[in-house]
Amino acid sequence: MKYAIIGFGPVGQALARMFARKGIEVVVATTRGPDAIAAQAAAIGTGIIPKSLKDAVQADIILLAVPFGAHPAVAKAAPDWQDKTIIDVTNAYGVPLEELGHLPSSAVIAKAFVGAKLVKAFNHLPASILDQDPAVAGGRRVVFLAGDEEGATGAVATLVEQLGYAPVKLGALAEGGTLVQARGTTWGPLIFQDLYKKED
């Protein structure tokens, strides 16, 4: 399985450090090209590989960590998103509901990435928390997942566990997924909830 992170701001870099902690190779990319992030990627670890956006979208699982408004430009980077899984790490806080067609923000993302399977994950914690060790108080920090394709949600849950977190599935995007999505200037009730799951 090949992974890529698109977006290399504070959240994208925190995600990259998750992969580096576990020695899992991941491609990182922005719309600016690999040279713009090469030094930052090298500082995180040798398995953090800067590439062009065109190369990054060849991965099987892609973590979308760009500002919400930047997602259409990323969607244009590939002619076909079939067989890809997009992990939507974006937040649409402050985006008027009219601009979203009164849909959950993940539904808007899914429309842009035609053919991809979309799973909402990692967006409920700020970069400062994502940067921390997921082992907490004898347990593991929780990452909420929501998606409409059980196979894709399961694959992302496996990745979450490999990264050291405890996946908690919320159900479909239009149901449990709304708990981790902003609407207008209102945050979903599970956003910023830093929870952990005790080991059995």
PEGIMO-V80580 format. One record per residue. OMEGA is omega as a letter, one per 20 degrees, with the letter a starting at -180 (999 if undefined). D_LAST is the distance of its C-alpha to the last C-alpha in Angstrom with 2 decimals. Layout:
OMEGA;D_LAST, OMEGA;D_LAST
//
This chain:
r;28.30, a;30.31, r;29.29, r;31.54, r;31.41, a;34.52, a;35.30, r;35.13, a;35.32, a;32.72, r;29.98, r;31.00, r;31.03, r;27.59, r;26.30, r;28.27, r;26.68, a;23.20, a;24.61, a;26.40, a;23.35, r;21.84, r;25.29, a;25.53, r;29.15, r;30.15, r;33.60, a;34.55, r;37.58, r;39.61, a;42.87, a;44.66, a;44.26, a;42.40, a;44.80, a;43.92, a;40.30, a;40.75, r;40.75, r;37.62, a;35.77, a;36.98, r;35.80, r;32.18, a;32.17, a;33.99, r;31.65, a;32.54, r;35.63, r;38.10, r;39.98, r;42.19, r;40.85, r;42.50, a;40.60, a;37.22, r;37.30, a;37.37, r;33.59, r;31.33, a;28.92, r;30.61, a;29.11, a;31.85, r;31.89, r;35.51, a;37.01, a;37.08, a;40.86, a;40.75, r;38.90, r;42.16, r;43.47, a;40.36, a;40.59, a;44.14, r;43.07, r;42.39, a;44.65, r;41.89, r;38.18, r;37.56, r;34.44, r;33.06, r;29.85, r;30.34, a;27.48, a;29.20, a;28.42, r;31.62, a;32.28, r;35.50, r;35.82, r;39.51, a;40.58, a;42.77, r;41.55, r;44.94, r;44.25, a;41.07, a;43.01, r;40.77, r;37.92, a;34.39, r;34.69, r;32.46, r;34.93, r;37.68, a;35.91, r;35.34, a;39.08, a;40.02, a;37.95, r;39.49, a;37.75, r;34.50, a;31.10, r;29.74, r;26.21, a;25.83, r;23.25, a;23.09, a;25.96, r;24.31, r;23.88, a;27.00, a;27.81, r;27.32, r;23.59, r;23.19, a;24.86, r;22.16, a;19.30, r;16.29, a;14.00, r;14.03, r;13.16, r;10.11, a;8.88, r;11.00, a;14.08, r;14.43, r;17.29, r;18.77, r;20.52, r;23.43, a;25.77, a;28.10, a;27.56, a;24.37, r;25.02, r;25.45, r;22.44, r;20.33, r;22.03, r;21.43, r;17.69, r;17.71, r;19.74, r;17.53, r;14.59, r;17.24, r;18.31, a;14.98, r;14.14, r;11.80, r;14.26, a;14.84, a;17.76, a;20.45, a;22.83, a;26.42, a;28.30, a;30.66, r;28.02, a;24.65, a;26.13, r;28.59, a;25.91, r;25.80, r;29.53, r;32.44, a;35.47, r;38.62, r;37.93, r;34.90, r;31.34, a;28.72, r;26.47, r;23.31, a;25.30, r;24.67, a;21.49, a;19.36, r;15.85, a;12.47, r;8.94, r;6.36, r;3.82, 999;0.00
//
